Each structure stands twice: as structure tokens, then as C-alpha cells.
Amino acid sequence: MANANDTIGAILVGALVSAVLSGTVTTQAFIYFRLYGGEDYKRNTFMVSLLWGLDALHSSMAFASAWIYLIQHWGDTTIYDFIPWTIALTVALTAIVTLISHCFFAHRIYVLSGFSWWLTAPILVLACGRLVAAFVSTSEMITLRSYEAFVDRVGWVFTMGLSLSTAVDVLITITLIVLLQQSRTGFSTVTDHLIDVVTLYTVETGLVTSITTAVSLICWLVMPRNLIFLALHFSISKLYATSTLATLNARKSLRRRTRKIDDHVLPVISSLHETQSATQRDREDVLDTHLKSDHTGSAARVRVRLPVDSDPPVHRR
């Protein structure tokens, strides 16, 4: 293994950075419970609580690892090649948070695409494959307890996990961009502008997670004998959790800014249009979640012309 700067030093820096990002996750969780409380879907409330709990556990494992390296084994040079069980557990926790985030955005794609499993299923399969690779890596880390042995024997499994995570991020981002651009009406400049905002937000959130994961993968491939890749890996779960929670929190802000325009919606003149409007309103909720909450000024409510064939209206559960 490399020297202390590239091993336990990287662990310490990674733990500190992850603590800062964990504060962002906690802030987003507080904002969610303050804005929605018991008003939101129970599945969303459960997901937020789960992400918050997993994030706290992940941070605890990161700092426990720093304690083991810096305090418990102070002065022991053999510790540079040692994998404590806390490090292995952070890999599994990161994969679980990543899967939750991927499933969250896959559901958005499922609704925006008109409930198409052809677009959603590949994303879910790749996301589950990433989880399996992470669990295998965690198991081997606990068993081998050596970075040298892990790299030589099952390093390819860890590589596959990070590669799948990056691929899913890119696939989700591209799919959402295409679906959003297909939703442009061509009639309302305000609507098209809001869709552009959603598209930009989608690109930003997808780039943050995919770039971080890709950089961690590159460091792992180029420098497998030090722990710089692991320092970056500590931040991945925080970024996924933050992007998911921020997306949920953006909904009420959009509705508040567009409520005034809603009072002047044209009346429904046919039963067919009423059926289509009911379906579109449910899909608009999905579009709303992709808008940032820091925009000011009034804007017209997004009325997106999504393909509505013979699908029945979607009823809220």
C-alpha cells in the first residue's frame, strides 16, 4: 500500500467531507418534514425517513473507520492494508442509497413515458446489478480484510459496481431529457421555458452524481493501491440522497408560484378532454418535482402535452 497521506489521510478527508454533505441531507430532510409533514404520500415520507437514517448510519461508519485507523491503531504501519468492517459496510450502505435514488427517478420516467416498462425495466435491472456487485464487494472485504488481496482477487466486482452506477445515472438523465423535450407544446412560451428549467435541473443533478462516481472509478482503476477512491466513495451516497430529497422538496414551491394562474384555466368542454386532463395533472406532479425551489417571480402552471392514448386516468393512492 501507499503512505499514510494516501491511505488513512484520504480516509480522514473523505469522512470530513461526507460529514459536511450529511449536513445537507439533514437540512433537506428537515425541509421536507416542515413543508409536507403528514400531507404527502406515505411512501415518500417513508423514503425520506429511510434515506435520512441510512445517511446517519453511513456517516457513523465513516468516522468509526477514521477512529480505527487514527486512534485505535496509531503508529501501526500494517494498518495501511487493513480493511475494517466499518469500511466494508459503507460500500453496502452507499449501494442501498443509490438504489433508492435510482428507483425514485425510474418511477418518474415510468410516469412521464406513459407507463412504459420498456424504458423503466433496463434502468431497474442495471440498478439492481449495481446493488449485487456492492454486496459482493462488502462480503469479500469483510472476509479478506486486506486491500491488496481485495484488489487482486475481486477488484473487478467493485469496478463493475461503480461502472453500473455511472451508466444508470447517464441513462436516467438522457431518458428524462428526451421525455421532457417531447413534452414541449410549441404554443406556450412560459410552459416551454419551465420545461427548459426542468431539463437543466435534470442535467445538473445527473452530472453531480455521475461525475463523482466516475471520478471515484477512475481513481480506483488508476490508483488501486491507495484509498483516494474510497474518500470520494464516501460522498456518493450523500449526493444521491440530497438530489432525491431536493427533488421532493421542490414541488410545493412550484405549486405556490403557479396557483394564481390556475384560477383562470379554461373550462373543460368535452368528456374526452376531461379524461386527458386528469391524466395530465398526475403527470404534472412528476414534472413539478424536477424544478428547483429557488426561482422567484410568478409563472404559469405547467400544462404539458404528454402522449395520452387510451390509458385510463391515474388516481392518487
C-alpha positions as CSV (number, residue, x, y, z in Angstrom):
1,M,0.0,0.0,0.0
2,A,1.0,3.7,-0.3
3,N,2.0,6.0,2.5
4,A,-0.2,7.5,5.3
5,N,-1.1,10.5,3.2
6,D,-2.8,8.4,0.5
7,T,-4.4,5.9,2.9
8,I,-5.5,7.0,6.3
9,G,-5.2,10.6,5.3
10,A,-7.6,10.1,2.5
11,I,-10.0,8.3,4.9
12,L,-9.9,11.3,7.2
13,V,-10.5,13.9,4.5
14,G,-13.3,11.7,3.0
15,A,-15.0,11.4,6.4
16,L,-14.9,15.1,7.0
17,V,-16.3,15.9,3.5
18,S,-19.0,13.3,3.9
19,A,-20.0,14.9,7.3
20,V,-20.5,18.3,5.5
21,L,-22.6,16.6,2.8
22,S,-24.5,14.8,5.5
23,G,-25.5,18.1,6.9
24,T,-27.0,18.9,3.6
25,V,-29.0,15.7,3.7
26,T,-30.3,16.5,7.2
27,T,-31.3,20.0,6.1
28,Q,-33.3,18.7,3.1
29,A,-35.0,16.1,5.4
30,F,-36.0,18.9,7.9
31,I,-37.3,21.0,5.0
32,Y,-39.4,18.0,3.7
33,F,-41.0,17.4,7.1
34,R,-41.6,21.1,7.6
35,L,-43.2,21.6,4.2
36,Y,-45.2,18.4,4.0
37,G,-45.5,16.8,7.4
38,G,-48.2,14.1,7.1
39,E,-49.7,15.6,3.9
40,D,-47.5,13.8,1.4
41,Y,-47.8,10.2,0.2
42,K,-46.8,7.7,2.9
43,R,-44.3,6.1,0.6
44,N,-42.5,9.4,0.2
45,T,-42.4,10.0,3.9
46,F,-41.0,6.5,4.5
47,M,-38.4,7.0,1.8
48,V,-37.2,10.3,3.3
49,S,-37.0,8.8,6.7
50,L,-35.1,5.8,5.4
51,L,-32.6,7.9,3.4
52,W,-32.0,10.1,6.5
53,G,-31.4,7.0,8.7
54,L,-29.1,5.4,6.2
55,D,-27.2,8.6,5.8
56,A,-26.7,8.9,9.5
57,L,-25.5,5.3,9.7
58,H,-23.1,5.8,6.8
59,S,-21.6,8.8,8.5
60,S,-21.2,6.9,11.7
61,M,-19.3,4.1,9.8
62,A,-17.1,6.6,8.1
63,F,-16.0,8.2,11.3
64,A,-15.7,4.8,13.0
65,S,-13.2,3.9,10.3
66,A,-11.2,7.1,10.9
67,W,-11.1,6.2,14.6
68,I,-9.9,2.7,13.9
69,Y,-7.1,4.0,11.6
70,L,-6.0,7.1,13.5
71,I,-6.6,6.3,17.2
72,Q,-7.0,2.6,17.8
73,H,-4.1,1.6,15.5
74,W,-2.0,4.7,15.9
75,G,1.6,4.1,14.8
76,D,0.9,0.7,13.3
77,T,2.1,0.8,9.7
78,T,0.4,-2.5,8.8
79,I,-2.9,-0.7,9.2
80,Y,-2.5,0.8,5.7
81,D,-3.5,-2.5,4.1
82,F,-6.2,-3.4,6.7
83,I,-10.0,-3.2,5.8
84,P,-12.1,-2.7,8.9
85,W,-15.7,-4.0,8.8
86,T,-16.9,-0.4,9.0
87,I,-15.3,0.4,5.6
88,A,-17.0,-2.6,4.1
89,L,-20.3,-1.5,5.5
90,T,-20.1,1.9,3.9
91,V,-19.9,0.3,0.5
92,A,-23.2,-1.6,1.1
93,L,-24.9,1.5,2.5
94,T,-23.8,3.6,-0.5
95,A,-25.3,0.9,-2.8
96,I,-28.6,0.9,-0.9
97,V,-29.0,4.7,-1.0
98,T,-28.1,4.6,-4.7
99,L,-30.7,2.0,-5.4
100,I,-33.4,4.0,-3.7
101,S,-32.5,7.1,-5.6
102,H,-32.4,5.3,-8.9
103,C,-35.8,3.7,-8.3
104,F,-37.2,7.1,-7.4
105,F,-36.1,8.6,-10.7
106,A,-37.1,5.5,-12.6
107,H,-40.6,5.9,-11.3
108,R,-40.6,9.5,-12.7
109,I,-39.6,8.0,-16.1
110,Y,-42.3,5.4,-15.8
111,V,-45.0,8.0,-15.4
112,L,-43.6,10.6,-17.9
113,S,-43.2,7.9,-20.5
114,G,-46.9,6.9,-20.3
115,F,-46.1,3.9,-18.0
116,S,-43.6,2.3,-20.3
117,W,-41.8,-0.7,-18.9
118,W,-39.5,-0.8,-21.9
119,L,-37.8,2.4,-20.7
120,T,-38.0,1.7,-17.0
121,A,-37.1,-2.0,-16.8
122,P,-33.5,-1.6,-18.1
123,I,-32.8,1.1,-15.5
124,L,-34.1,-1.1,-12.7
125,V,-32.1,-4.1,-13.8
126,L,-28.9,-2.2,-14.0
127,A,-29.6,-0.6,-10.6
128,C,-30.2,-4.0,-9.0
129,G,-27.0,-5.3,-10.6
130,R,-25.1,-2.4,-9.0
131,L,-26.5,-3.4,-5.6
132,V,-25.5,-7.0,-6.1
133,A,-21.9,-6.0,-7.0
134,A,-21.7,-3.8,-3.9
135,F,-22.9,-6.6,-1.6
136,V,-20.4,-9.0,-3.1
137,S,-17.6,-6.4,-2.6
138,T,-18.7,-5.8,1.0
139,S,-18.7,-9.5,1.7
140,E,-15.2,-10.0,0.2
141,M,-13.9,-7.0,2.1
142,I,-15.1,-8.5,5.4
143,T,-13.6,-11.9,4.5
144,L,-10.2,-10.8,3.1
145,R,-9.6,-7.8,5.3
146,S,-6.8,-6.7,3.0
147,Y,-6.8,-4.1,0.2
148,E,-4.1,-6.0,-1.6
149,A,-6.0,-9.2,-1.6
150,F,-9.2,-7.5,-2.5
151,V,-7.7,-5.7,-5.5
152,D,-6.0,-8.9,-6.8
153,R,-8.9,-11.3,-6.3
154,V,-12.3,-9.5,-6.7
155,G,-11.4,-6.0,-7.7
156,W,-13.3,-6.4,-10.9
157,V,-16.5,-6.7,-8.9
158,F,-16.0,-3.3,-7.4
159,T,-15.2,-1.9,-10.8
160,M,-18.4,-3.3,-12.2
161,G,-20.5,-1.8,-9.4
162,L,-19.2,1.7,-10.0
163,S,-19.5,1.3,-13.7
164,L,-23.1,0.3,-13.5
165,S,-23.9,3.2,-11.2
166,T,-22.4,5.7,-13.6
167,A,-24.3,4.0,-16.5
168,V,-27.6,4.2,-14.7
169,D,-27.1,7.9,-13.9
170,V,-26.3,8.7,-17.6
171,L,-29.3,6.6,-18.8
172,I,-31.7,8.3,-16.4
173,T,-30.5,11.7,-17.3
174,I,-30.7,11.1,-21.1
175,T,-34.2,9.5,-20.8
176,L,-35.6,12.3,-18.7
177,I,-34.2,14.9,-21.1
178,V,-35.8,13.2,-24.1
179,L,-39.2,12.8,-22.4
180,L,-39.2,16.4,-21.2
181,Q,-38.3,17.7,-24.7
182,Q,-41.1,15.6,-26.2
183,S,-43.5,17.3,-23.8
184,R,-42.9,20.8,-25.3
185,T,-46.2,22.2,-26.5
186,G,-44.9,24.7,-29.0
187,F,-47.7,27.1,-28.1
188,S,-46.9,28.5,-24.6
189,T,-43.6,30.2,-24.2
190,V,-44.0,30.1,-20.4
191,T,-44.6,26.3,-20.5
192,D,-41.6,25.7,-22.7
193,H,-39.5,27.9,-20.5
194,L,-40.5,25.9,-17.4
195,I,-39.7,22.6,-19.3
196,D,-36.2,24.1,-20.1
197,V,-35.7,24.8,-16.4
198,V,-36.7,21.2,-15.5
199,T,-34.3,19.9,-18.2
200,L,-31.5,22.0,-16.8
201,Y,-32.1,20.8,-13.3
202,T,-32.2,17.2,-14.5
203,V,-28.8,17.6,-16.2
204,E,-27.3,19.2,-13.1
205,T,-28.5,16.5,-10.7
206,G,-27.4,13.8,-13.1
207,L,-24.0,15.3,-13.7
208,V,-23.2,15.7,-10.0
209,T,-23.7,12.1,-9.1
210,S,-22.4,10.6,-12.3
211,I,-19.2,12.7,-12.3
212,T,-18.4,11.9,-8.7
213,T,-19.0,8.2,-9.3
214,A,-16.9,8.3,-12.5
215,V,-14.0,10.1,-10.7
216,S,-14.1,7.6,-7.9
217,L,-14.0,4.8,-10.5
218,I,-11.1,6.4,-12.3
219,C,-9.1,6.7,-9.1
220,W,-9.8,3.1,-8.3
221,L,-8.6,1.9,-11.7
222,V,-5.6,4.2,-11.9
223,M,-4.5,4.1,-8.2
224,P,-5.9,0.9,-6.7
225,R,-3.0,0.8,-4.1
226,N,-4.2,3.8,-2.2
227,L,-7.5,4.9,-0.7
228,I,-8.2,8.1,-2.6
229,F,-11.0,6.4,-4.4
230,L,-12.6,5.5,-1.1
231,A,-12.5,9.1,0.1
232,L,-14.6,10.0,-3.0
233,H,-16.8,7.0,-2.5
234,F,-17.8,8.3,0.9
235,S,-19.5,11.3,-0.8
236,I,-21.5,9.3,-3.3
237,S,-24.4,8.3,-1.1
238,K,-24.7,11.8,0.3
239,L,-25.1,13.3,-3.2
240,Y,-27.7,10.7,-4.2
241,A,-29.7,11.3,-1.1
242,T,-29.5,15.1,-1.5
243,S,-30.7,15.0,-5.1
244,T,-33.6,12.8,-4.2
245,L,-34.8,14.9,-1.2
246,A,-34.3,18.2,-3.1
247,T,-36.4,17.0,-5.9
248,L,-39.2,16.1,-3.5
249,N,-39.0,19.5,-1.7
250,A,-39.3,21.5,-5.0
251,R,-42.9,20.5,-5.6
252,K,-44.7,22.9,-3.2
253,S,-42.7,25.9,-4.3
254,L,-43.7,25.4,-7.9
255,R,-47.4,24.9,-7.0
256,R,-47.3,28.1,-4.8
257,R,-45.9,30.1,-7.7
258,T,-48.4,28.8,-10.2
259,R,-51.5,28.8,-8.1
260,K,-52.7,32.2,-9.2
261,I,-52.7,31.2,-12.8
262,D,-54.7,28.1,-12.0
263,D,-57.7,30.3,-11.2
264,H,-58.1,31.2,-14.9
265,V,-57.9,27.8,-16.5
266,L,-60.3,27.4,-19.4
267,P,-63.4,25.3,-18.8
268,V,-63.5,21.7,-19.9
269,I,-65.7,21.3,-23.0
270,S,-65.7,17.6,-23.6
271,S,-65.5,14.4,-21.6
272,L,-62.5,13.2,-23.6
273,H,-60.6,16.4,-22.7
274,E,-61.6,15.9,-19.0
275,T,-60.2,12.4,-19.0
276,Q,-57.0,13.5,-20.6
277,S,-56.7,16.5,-18.2
278,A,-57.0,14.1,-15.2
279,T,-54.1,12.0,-16.5
280,Q,-52.0,15.0,-17.3
281,R,-52.5,16.5,-13.8
282,D,-51.0,13.4,-12.3
283,R,-48.1,13.6,-14.7
284,E,-47.6,17.2,-14.0
285,D,-46.8,16.3,-10.4
286,V,-43.9,14.3,-11.6
287,L,-42.7,17.2,-13.7
288,D,-43.1,19.6,-10.7
289,T,-40.6,17.5,-8.7
290,H,-37.8,18.3,-11.1
291,L,-37.9,22.1,-10.6
292,K,-35.7,24.0,-8.2
293,S,-37.2,25.8,-5.3
294,D,-35.0,28.9,-5.6
295,H,-36.7,30.6,-8.5
296,T,-38.6,33.8,-7.8
297,G,-41.5,35.5,-9.6
298,S,-44.7,34.2,-10.9
299,A,-45.1,31.6,-13.6
300,A,-47.9,29.8,-15.4
301,R,-48.7,26.3,-14.2
302,V,-47.0,23.7,-16.4
303,R,-49.5,22.2,-18.8
304,V,-47.6,19.5,-20.6
305,R,-49.0,17.8,-23.6
306,L,-47.9,14.3,-22.9
307,P,-49.0,11.4,-25.2
308,V,-52.3,10.2,-23.9
309,D,-53.7,7.3,-25.8
310,S,-56.2,5.0,-24.3
311,D,-54.7,4.9,-20.8
312,P,-57.2,5.5,-18.0
313,P,-56.8,8.4,-15.6
314,V,-54.2,7.9,-12.9
315,H,-55.8,8.0,-9.4
316,R,-53.8,9.0,-6.4
317,R,-53.3,6.4,-3.7
